[in-house]
Amino acid sequence: MGLLARVPWGLVILAAAFFVPAVGSRFYVFLANDIVIWALFATSLNLLVGVTGLVSFGHAAYFGIGAYTTGLLMKKLAVPFLLAFPAAGLLAGGFALFFGFFCVRLTRIYFAMLTLAFAQIVWAICFKWNEVTGGEQGMPEIPYPDFDRIAALPLLGGWRTAEYFYFLTLIAVAVCLWLLRRIVGSPFGRMLTTIRENAERAEFIGVNVRRYELAAFVLAGAFAGLAGGLFGIFNRGVFPDFAYWTKSSEVLIMTLLGGMGTFYGPALGALVLILLNQQITSYTEYWPFVLGVILVVLLFVFPGGLAGAAQAAARRLGGARRA
Amino acid sequence: MLEVRDIRKSFDGFLAVGGVSVKLDRGRIAAIIGPNGAGKTTFFNLVTGHLKPDAGRVLLDGRDITGLAPHDVCRLGMGRSFQRTNIFPKLTVHENVQAAFLSHRGRGRDLWSRVERLYREETEGLLASLGLLEHASETSGFLSHGAQKQLELGIALASEPSLLLLDEPTAGMSATETRETIRLVERIARERGLTLLFTEHDMEVVFSIAQRITVLHQGLVIAEGTPAEVRADPQVRRVYLGERQ
C-alpha cells in the first residue's frame, strides 16, 4: 500500500499515453485522443459536482462555447492555435461568469435547472445563428494547428498530423489537470469543500458562499471551454450538439461512473465509458440500454463510482493484511 | 460590545421576536432563556445576519451591523455555534478547524498553496485546548455527539471572535458531557477574554455561569437582570421556572 501510494501515477499514465501512437494503430490514437479530451471535460465538471457540491446539468454549454471559439478563430480568422486555444477558456469562463451570476442565486434542483436552461439557450444560438456558427450544419473542416516547425526539429519528425495533435492534446490536458489538481488541493479548494459539506456553517466561518460558488463555476466553465477547444479540432468540425443537453448528461455520467469523490475518478469514468461504448456498439445497437443498466448498477452498488469502489477494496486489502 | 435595540421579526403574521433589546458589555457572560418557541433561536439568527429584522438595530462595538450577511458578521468578530450540530461531517477534525483558520486569515483566495501545510500549529493548539487533539485525524461525522459539539466550538473559536454566541451548547448531552462542556466554555471565555451570549434550557448551567440573564416569553422580554434578580422575579417564576418545578 505505502509503496503503491508513493508512485506518481499521474506521470506514469502520462508517459504511457505518449507511447500510444508508437504501439497502436491510427484508430487507437483516435480513441486515446477522444478519452484524453473527455477526461479534462469530466474533471472540470467535478470541480462543481464533487468538490463544491453543485450539480450542473448544463456543463456542455461551456464545452460548446470553447469549441466554437477555437473553431471560428482558427478557421475564419486563421488565428494560430496558441492564441485560439486559451481564447476558448477565456470566453467560456466569461460566459460562465455571466450565467453563473444567476445560477448561484438558486440552490439544488433550481440551480441545476437554470444551468440546463442557459445551456439550451447556448445550443439554440449555435443552432440558428447561420452566419457565424454555420447553424444546423455546424462548422466543418477546422484546420489542425501548424506542426511544420515542430516536425522539422530533430527527433520529432515523422508522425502524422493527427498524432502530433494527439501529443499536443496530451500536453495541454496534462497541464490543465495539474492546474485543477493544485486548485482542488489549495485553500480555495478547501473552502469549496466546506460549502459542499455544510454551506450554512461555511458562511459562518466567513466564507462568502455565493462568491466562491461563482468562482468555482467560472473555473469549471473555463476548463470545459479548453476541452471544447481541443475537441473541435480533434473532431474536424464544430456542431451545435456539442452544447446540447445530451453532452451535459454524458459528462455527468462519466463523473459519476468514475467517482466524484476522487480527483482522477472522472477521468477514469471518461476512459471506461468511451471504451465501453466503443466495444458494445460493435456488438449491439442497444448501447443506450446497456448504459442504463450500468447506471442502475452503479447507483446502487458503487455509489462512490469506480474510483470509490477501488479505494474501498484497497482499504479492505490493507486492513486484511494488517490484521 | 453588543447592543441590540428593539429588534422585531414576524413570519407570516406570527410574531417571533417582538421588540427585544439586549445590551452586553465586553468580557461578560450573558444567557437568554425562555421556554420552547420563546424566540431564542430567531433572536440569534437576527443578530448573526441569518435573518433580516423587520425593525430594530444590531450594533457590534458601536458599529451598525443590521442586515449584513453572515459571512460579513463573522469577519467582524462574531463567532457562533448552532443548536443543531453544524460541522463539516466528511472532513477530519483537524480539517474542520483548519478551514475556519484559513477563512478567517483571508487565505481562501489562495489557489496555489498546498492546504495541508497551513496553520498546522494553530489548529493543533486549539484542538489541544479543547481536548480533541487525539481525534484530530478522525472523520468528524463519526465523533460522539458531545465531541462534535466541542468541535463546533473549536470552529467558532478559530475565527478568533471577540463575541461568541452559543445556541444551546449542551443540547442533547449527558449530564457528564454537559458539565465538561460548560467548564470548557467557561475556561476558554476566561482565557481569551471573550464576551459570551448563550441560550440554554438547562437552568443549572445558566445560573451557574451567566452574569446577566434575559428571559424571553412569546417573543418578548419579561425579565432582565442578575441571576438572583431573575430567580426572584414573580413573573418569571410563574411563566417559566414554575413550569419546571
Interface residues (C-beta under 8 A of the other chain):
Chain A: R182 I183 G185 S186 P187 F188 G189 R190 M191 T193 T194 E197 N198 E200 R201 A202 E203 F204 I205 G206 V207 N208 V209 Y212
Chain B: T48 H50 A69 P70 H71 C74 R75 R80 F82 N86 I87 F88 P89 K90 L91 E95 Q98 A99 A100 L102 S103 H104 R107 G108 R109 D110 L111 W112 S113 R114 V115 E116 L118 I155 A156 A158 S159
